[in-house]
Amino acid sequence: SDPEEDLSSSSAPPPPPPPPTGSPADSRVPPQRPLRALERQLLALRGVAQREVEPDSLIQFHDVDFPLDEELKKAAGRGEHKVFGTPDVDEPISDTCCSGCGALLHCAATDVPGYLPSEKYKALLQEERLSGATCQRCHLLTHHHKALNLHMSTDQYRDVVRQIRPLKALVLLIVDLLDVPDSIVPDLPDLVGTNKHVVVLGNKIDLLPGDSPNYLQRIKRQLVRYCEDAGFGGQVTDIHLISAKTGYGIEGLISSLQQSWKYKGDVYLVGSANAGKSTLFNTLLESDYCKSKVPDAIHKATISPWPGTTLNLLKFPIINPTPYRMFRRQERLNEASRQTESELSQDEVKRLQHFSRQGYLMGRVGRTFRSDVRSRRDEIEFDPDRLAFGENEEGQMTIKAPSRLADEFTVNELKDAHWLFDTPGIMKEHDILSLLTEQEVMSVVPSQAVVPRTFVLKPSMSLFVGALARIDFLQGETSCWFSVVASSQVPVHITSLEKADSVYEKHAGHVLLGVPLGGSERMKEFPALIPQVFRLEGRGFLEAAADIKLSSAGWVAVTAAEGDEVLLRVHGPEAVAFSVRTPPLLPHIVSLKGERIQKSAAYKPMKPPGLLDGGLSIHGAERLHVKKKVKKMKKMKK
């Protein structure tokens, strides 16, 4: 609920009046603000537990860590799911955050972030195990791929990010390259302040096919232009293209941060929802940017295709890049760069083979310093960095006390630590994902390398991208190529313009168009497609004229003869912003097609070879894996 709403029905005192505009308090957020915001939500939702639960919100799941008794299951009608546990509005909320999303844990209302069933919440509280718990929403996302609908407004997400304004910090802006420029936060200076240095990270580069030898440098230049158009180009100090999933570019990012930012202050991951912040948080947690034993003590962030999985601030302490640590790290990187294909371990080759099916680019993220305390608790330890910074002022070797757990931190280790924070994703306006169910979101958001699908269309033909979008080719002197860059689980259908309406009416919600899926009942809920007209000018058969952006569902690159005036009519939901992007992100994508299929408008798809960060071909690694397997079989026969 909004702070300004009337809460006279509750016993809570009214909120204090806001400070006058222009006062110093405008840019400061009190430390307890997230707690008070959640309390206001709980007060407004105090009657939630007593209301009858909607059938669609009932989800049955099994929590292996806390199996509930049969009598605690709620009764459900025919065709409905069951839900375990009950809320308790009288139980006070805790000051402990969920280790998966960062929301404060409580048991008061099911549709408020951080909810746990009261039975589990009270048991964990009594056993003093609440600090390591995850909320019901994170549990469902992780183990059952289910998303709960929560009362969390866009303004509440933004309020959490605004806590950065008065702080001395570095901002890592995560940009989803599958949805640029819409995934760039437009009013970033208003959220984080104009006094922050910003490092832009173009994420999911592994999913984009390379359409030319210099495509990475071209995408970097386009990101610079997009940041200037958004109004914070002067704050950008560096740009990196990375894949938080496959590790591509991560080691280079860490080296750059340790050389430029060093240990000057905290670091914040900021970006739109579903841009990959939590995935990057987990990757850096297992890298040289994090203190060596932190992964044993900190749970990973919840990852899901569903936007907005992080609801508060998650963090881990970053490592101080002292000269000794930098030297040791560079030694490891140099050794890794000299490795040949034959020197790769079997596990690395298997990992390359696995990611070759999922991405075009990948990297190896390693750790120079590892914490093996559990296996050698009574061993004498000596760390020159700790001695240099006075953690052991007498300069003596220390003996590990057997009573201290491996994942506990001393006061000295954390008193002057700087942290990396994962902030909530800023919810995008006019996003097509907001109209889809969780199963449809998983189909639309690409999880593997995108293979472009190219079709040749004559005027008076239509192209469907699922039932989400329809492009009518109204006018043009010659045929045009339409290259669809979208998830492989979203079907593409070609038909004549005169049959397009009947095809949509008959097949929307069914297998032919794929998404949305659920028949005529589902399509009653899905908004009607509204047309808008775009004019493009062809730039030749080797370069796309523009991209027709379909929000988070991808785009269609249109390639036409040079000087040809092309008239297109694009149909999409009224609440979603379909647009034209010029210049196109991958202008030469039409070259990534095979032979034309006979008696069809389609071309055979062609997947470019993948590449490992450092120049090793992923296909070469696959061949190496086969050679090693054959060699092993021959050895076994002998």
N, C-alpha and C positions, 0 to 999 in steps of 0.2 A: 504494500500500500504506500501511497505517497505521504511524506511527512505532513503535508498541509491538509490532508483529509481529516474530517471530524472524527475524533476518537473519544468523544464524550461518553460513549457507552461503556468504555473500559475504565478501570480504576487508575490508570497511569496518568501522571500529570502531563499537561500540554507541553509540547516541545518549545524550547526557548526561541525567541524571534531571531531571524538571520541577521548577521552583522551588516552594517550599511555598505553599499557598493563602493569599492575602492579602498576599503580598510584592509589591514594586513591579514585579517582572518579569512579574506576571500580566497587566498591561495593555499590556506592550510586546512588539513583535515584532521580533526582530533583523533588520537590513537584509538579511542574506544568507539569510533563511529560505526564500523561494521557490526559490532555487538549491539549497539542501540538500534541500528537499522533492522536487524533480525528480530529484536524484541518488539519493535513496532509491527513487523509482519505477523508475529505470533499473536499479538493483541488483536489485530484485525481479523485474524483467522481463528480466533479462539473457539468459534463454533464449528470448525471444520470436522472435528472428530464425531460430533453428534449428527452431522448431516448424512443422508443416505449417499453411499459411494456410487459414482457413475460406473456402469458396466465396463466402459472402455478403459477405465483407469485401474481395474482390478487385474493384477498380474500374479501368477503363481510362480514361486521360485524356491529353491532349496539352498539354505545357507549351511555349508558343511561345518563352519566354525561354531554355529549356534543353532542346532536343530530344535524347533519349537514343538511343543506337545500338540496332539491332534485337536484338543479342545480350543486351542488358540486360533485355529483357522476360521476365517469369516465365512459365513454361509453365502453361497452365490446361486443365482437362478440358472435356469437352463441356458446353455450356450455361453455362460460367463466364466471367467477365470477366478481362481481363489487367490487371496492375498494373505500372507502370514503376519501375525502380530497385530497389535492395536496401539494407537497413539494415546498419550496421557498429557493433557494440557496443563495439569497441575504440577508436573515435574519441571523444575527450573532448568534452563538451558545451561550447557557447560561452557567452559572457556577453552575447550580443546577443539582443534580443527581436524577435519577429515584429512587423512594422509593422501587421499586420491585427488580431491578437488579443492581443498582448503576451506570449505564451509564449516561453520561452527556446528558441532554435533548436538542434537536434541531429540526429543521424542514427542513433541507437541503437535505437529501437523504434518501429514504425509506429503503435501505439495509445497513445502518450504525446504530450501536447500539444507543439507546436513541431517536429514531425518533418519532415525533408526527406530525400529519397533521398540516400544517401551520395555518389553520383556528383556530384549537383548541389551538395551541401553542401561537399564538398572543393574543387570548382572555384571556387565563390563565395568560399570562405575564402582560396584561393590568390590570387585576383584582387582581394581586399580589397573585395568588393561585398556582403558578408553583411549589412551594416547596413540596406540597403534591401529585403531579401528578405522574402517572406511564406512561411509554412509550407504544407505540402501541403494541410492541411485548409482554410485560408483560400482557397487557389487553387481547390479543388474547389467550395467554397461560392459563390465569386464568379463563376466562369466556367462551372461545370457544374451548379450547384444540387444538389450531392451532399454528404451529411453523413457524416463518418467517426465510428464509435463510438470514444470515447476513455475511458481509465481516469482519470476525474476525479471524485472523490467530492464530495458536498455540503459536507462539512467542509472540504475543501481550498478550495472557493470562498469559504467563510466566513472561513477563515484569512487570505486575501488582503485581504478587506474589513476585518478587525480591525486591520490596520495603521494605521487612521485613529485609533484610540482615544487615543493619547498626544499627538496633534497638534492645533494650533490651526487649525481649518478650518471651512468652511461645507459642509453636506451638502444636496445637491439630491436629494430622494427622488422617483424617477420611478414613477408609478403608472399601470398599464394600465387605462383606464376601461372596457374591454370585459370586465374580470375583477375588478371591485371587489366586496367588500373583500379577496378572496384574493390580489391582486397587491400588497397593502401588506405590507411586511416586518414580521412580528409582533413580533420581539424586536430592533427597531432599536437601542434604547439599549444592549443587550448587545454589539452589533457595533461601533457608532461611539462609544459613551460618552454619558453623560447631560449633558455640558457643551457639547454642540454645538447651534448653531442649525440648524433644519431648514426648508427651503423645499420645499413639496410641489408637484409638477408633475403635473397630471392630463393624461397624454398620450393621443393618438389621439382627441381630441375631434372631429376632422374626420370620423370614421367614424360618429358617432352622429347620428341625425336629431333635429331640434328638435321636441319634442312640444308646446311652449307658448312664449309670448314670453319668459318669464323662466327658461328651463330651464338656462342657464349658471350663474345665481346659485344655483339649487336644487342643482345638482351640486356646487358649491363648498361649500355648507352640509353636504351629505352627506359630503364628504371630511373636513371638520372632525370630524364625529361618528365616522367610521371611525378617524381618528388618535387620538381620545380613547379609543375602545374598545381600540385596540392598545397604549395605555399611554404614548404620547409626545406627547400633545396639548399639554402645556406647553412643549415645545421648538419647536413650529411657529410661525414668525414670519410666514409669508406663504404663499398658495396661488395658483397660476396654472393656467389651462386652456390647453394648448398642443397643437400638432401639429408634431412634429419633422419630419414628412415634407413637409407643405405650407407650413410656416413660420408658421402662425397663432399669434399670441401671443408669438412669439419676440422681436420688437423690444421689446415691453412688458416681458418678462422681463429682457432685457439692461439696459434703463434702470433697472429696479427694483434689480437686483444692483449696478449701478454707483453708485447713490445710497445704498443701505443698507450693503452689505458693502464697497464701494469696493475697497481694495487691502490688506485687513487680513491675508490669508493665502490658503492654497490652497483650492480648491473641488473637491468630490468628487461625481460622479454615482453614486448608489446606487439599487438597486431589484431587483425580481425579474427572472428571465430572460425575455426576449422582451417587456420593457416598452417598449423603444425607446431605451435609453441610448446605444447606438452611433450610431443615427440622429441623436439630439440632439447628440452629440459632433461628428459631421461637419457638422451645420448651424451650430453655434457656431464651428467651425473657419473657416467662410467668413463670419463676421459681425464686428461691432465689438467683440466680447468677446475676440477673439484678436489678437495682434500682427500687424501688416499683412503681413509677408512669411513668416509661419509656414506658410500653406497651400502655399507652394512647397517647403518643407523637410520637411514631415511628411505621411506617407501617411494616408489615411483609414482609419477602423476598418471591419472586415468586417461587413456587414449581411446577415442571412438570417432567414427565418421560423423556422429551427431554433433552439430555445432554447440559450443558453449559448455564443454565438460569441466573447465576450471572455473570455480565460482569465487575464490578468494586468492590470497597470495601464498603460493608454495615457494620454498626456498632451500638452498644448500650453500654452505660456506665455500668460497672459491679459494684456490691455493695462491699463496704469495709467490710470484715468479722471481725468486732470488737468482743470482748469477749461477750458483751451483745447480739449482733445479733446471734452469734454462740450458746449461751445458749438458746435463744428463739427458734431457729431453731431445736435444738436437742430435746427440749420439744415437739415440734409438731411431729417430726419423731418418738419419743418414743410412743406418744399417738396413732399414726397411726399404729405402729407395734403391739400394744396390741389389736387392733380391731379384733373381730371375724366376722364370716360370717353374723351373725344375726345383727351386728351393722353397716353394710354397708348401706349407703343411697341408695334410689331407683335409683338415677341418676348414682351412682357408679356401681350398679349391672347392669344397662342397658349398661353402657360403657363396662363393662367386657363381657357382652353377645355380644356386637357389635364386639369387637376385638377378641373374641374367633373364629370368622369366618375368621379373617384376619391374625392372628399371633399366634405363640405358646407361646410367652413370652410377658408380659406386666407389666407396673408399674404405680404408681400414682405419678404425679409430682404436688406438691402443692406450695403455697406461704405462708410464715410466716408473712410477712409485706405486707399489701395491701394499695393502695392509694384510699381513698374514699372522696377525696377533693370536688368533684362536689356536693355531697349531703350535705356537712357541711362546706360551705365556710366561715361562720362567727364564726365557732367553735374555741375555744382555743386549740392549739396544743402544745404538749410537747414531745420532742424527746431527751432522755439522750445522745444518740450518737452524735447528732449535737452539744450539749453543750460541750461534751468531746473533740471534735475536733475543737472548737472555732468558729463554724458557728454562734453562738450567744454568743459573748464574755461576755456579762453582766450576762448571766445565767438566763435570765428572760423568762417567757412564752410569746409566740408571738401570735398575732391575724392575721388571714388570711385576706388579703385585698380583698374585693369583686370584685375589678376591674381586678385582675390577673387571667388569665385562668389556669385551672388545669394542662394543659399539657405544661406549660412554665417552663423553668429552670432558677434559679437564677445564677448569676456569681459564687457564692461560691460553688454551687452544681456541677459545671462543670470545675472549674479552675484547679483542681488537679486530675480530674477523670481519671481512666484507662478504656480502652475500649476493647470489644470483637468484632473482625472483621470477616466478612464472605468474603473470597476471591474467585475469579473465579476458577471454576474447571479446572484442567489441562486436556486438551483433550488427550485421550489415542490413541496411534498409533495402527493400525491394529485392530480397533474395528468394530465388525459386525453391530453395531447400525448406523454407518456412511453410510451403504448401504441401510438403510430402510427408509420408509416414516414415518411420525409422527403416523399414525394409526397403522403401523406395530410395531413401537417402543413401543406403549402402550400395544400391545399384547405380545411382547417378554419380557419386563421388568416386573417381578412379582410384583404385588401389594397386594397379599394375601399369606398366609402360603403355602409353597411349599409341596405338597403331592407327595412323590416319586412313580413313576410308574415302576414296575419291570417286566421284560420279560425274558423267558428262550429261548436261541437260540442254535441251532446246527450249526456245521460248514457248510458253503455254504448258510448262511442266511444273510439278510441285515436288518438294522434298520434305518428308516428315522426319524429325528427330524425336523418336518415341511419339507420345501424344503431348509432349511438352512444347514443341515448336513446329511451325510449318512455314516454309519459304516458297513463295510463288515466283517463278521466273516469268515476268510479264512482258518484258521488251528487251531486245538486243539484236544486233545484226547477225551474229554467229552464235554457235554453241559456246557454253561456258563450263568450266570445271568447278565443282563444289567439293571441297575437301573437309570432311567432318572430323573434328578433333574433340572426341567425347569418350566416355566410358564404353568399353566393348559390350557391356550389359544393356546398353540403350540401343534398340534397333533403329535402323534407318530404312525408310520405305520411299520409293519413287513411284509417282503416278501422274496421270494427266491432270491439268488444271480443272477440267470439267468434272472429273471423278473425285476430286480432293475432298469435297464436303461429305459425300456419301461414305468415303473410306473412313473419315474421322468419326462420323456418327455410328458406323457399324463396328469399328475395330478399336476405338478408344477405350481403354480399360481392359483390353484383352491381349492375347499373346502377340499378335502381329505388330502392334505399336509398343507393347511392353510396359512402359512407365507413363502414367500411373497404372497400377494393376489392381483389379478388384471388381471388374464388370461395371454395369450401368449404375449400380448403387454407389460405387466409388466416384464415378464421373459426375454424379449429382452434387457431390461436395467440392469437386475440383472446379475452379472458375473457368468461364468461357474464354476462348482465345480471341483477342482483339487485334485487328490488323493495323500496321503502320508501314508507310512507304519509304524506301531508301533509293537514292540514285548513286550509282558508282561509275567511275571512268576506268576502263581497262588499261593495264600497264604492260601488256604483252603476255604471251603464253608461258613465260618462265618466272613471272612474279605476280603474286596475288594483288588485287586492287585494294581489298579491305577484308576485315574479319567481321562477320555478323556474330556479336557476342550474345550468348544465351545464358547470362547470369552465371551461376556456379555450375551449370550443366555443360560448359565447354563453349566451343565456337565453330563456325563454318567459314573457311577461307574461300573467297570467290576470285577465280582467275579468268580474265577475259582478254580478248584481243586488244592491242594497243589502240587507244582512242575510242573504243566502243562504249557507247552510253548504255548502261545496264539499269533497268528498272526492276526493283524487287519489292514484293509485299511480304512482310514478316508478321506472322501471327504468334501471339504469346499471351499469357495471363496478364490482365490489366495491372495487377499488383506487382508485377515483375518488370524490371527495366532491361529490355533488350536494346542493344545499341550497336553502332558501327564503330569499329576501332581502326584508325589509320595513324601511322602505318601498321600493317599487320605484324603480329608477333613473330610468325614464321612465314615470311613472304615467299620462300621457295619450296613450300611444302608440297606443291603439285608434282615435284620431281620424285617424291617418295611414293610412287605407285608402280604396280607391276603391269602385266599385259591386260588388255581389255577383255573382259569375259564376253564370249560370243552371244549375240542376241540379247545383250543386257546393257544398261547404262553404267554398270559398275566396272571398276578395275580391280584386279587382284591386289590385296593389301601387301605391302612390303615393309618389313621391320628392319631398320638399320642396325648394324652391330653395336653392342655396348662397349663401354670403355671403363677401365679402372683408373681411379685417381693416381696418376703417375705414368700412364701410357700403356699399361698392360691390357690387351684385348680380353674381354670376358669370354668370347668364343674360343680364344686360344687357351684360356684356363679350363674351359670345358673339355677341349681336346686333350689337355694334359691330364685331366681327371680320368678320362677313358684310357689313356696310355698307362697310367699307374695301376688301374684296375686290371688291365690285360697282363701287365708285368707280374702283378701279385698272383693272378690265376696260374700263369706259367710256372711260377716258383712253387706253388702248392702242388702242381702236377709232378714236378721233379721230386 
